Amino acid sequence: MKGVQKFFSAYIQCTIICSNPETMVELINNTLHRGSTIMDVEGGYSHKRMIIVVIQQNEMHLLRQLVAKIVQKHLLQ
């Protein structure tokens, strides 16, 4: 039944795990006009932060572009 509910839902929950979420959250707020939740997460080898954002399915492409933009910017520094 869970698969059927997901099929009819226009919204999806996305998680982004990173070290410094402030830039990403600012972009999500200003570009997608969505709120987000930041949580500390503890892995076996590292301590990171997780961003949770609920978006419409048609906004997924834009969110992926925003994440790629931030990742590329940090890799070049």
N, C-alpha and C positions, 0 to 999 in steps of 0.2 A: 504493500500500500504506500510505502514511503516514496517509491519511484513514481507512482501516479501523482502524488501530491507535488513532487518536484516538477513534473512535466507541466502542470497547470499553474505553477507559481511564476509570477513575473519578476520576482526578486530573488537574488542569490546572495549568500554570505561569503565574503572573500577574506582570507587571512594572508597577511604579508608579514614575514619574519625578517627583522633587520636589527642592526646595532643602534642606529640613530634614526628614529621614526619621525622626528620633528618636521623635516623637509617634506617627507611624503604626506604627512597629515595635513600640512598647509596646502599642498597641491590638491589633495582630495577635497578639502573644504572649499577652496577657491575655484577649482575647475569643475568638479562634479556636484558641488553644493550639497555634499553629504557629510554627516557627522561620522565619527569613528571612535573606536575604543582602543586604548593602548594598555597592554598587560605585560608584566614581566614574565618571561618564561625561562626555565632552567633546563638545559640539555645535559647530556653526559659529559660533554667537553667544553661547553660554553654557556654564557649567560647572554640572552638576547631579549628583544622586546617584540611583541606581536601586535599588529594592527588588525582590527576586525572592522570591516565596513560592509554594509548591506547596500547593494546597488541593483538597478534593473538590469535584466539580461542584455539589453541593447547597449548598456554602458560598459560592458566588459572589455570591448576592444580599446576604448579610451583609457580605462584603468591600466590595461597592459602596456599601452604606450607611455603612460606616466611613470610606471615602474621601470620600464626600460630606459627612459630618459634619466631618471635618478641614478640607476645602476651604472649607466655609461658615464655620467658626470663624475661619480665617485671613483670609478676605475681609472679615469684619466688624470685624477689629481695625484 
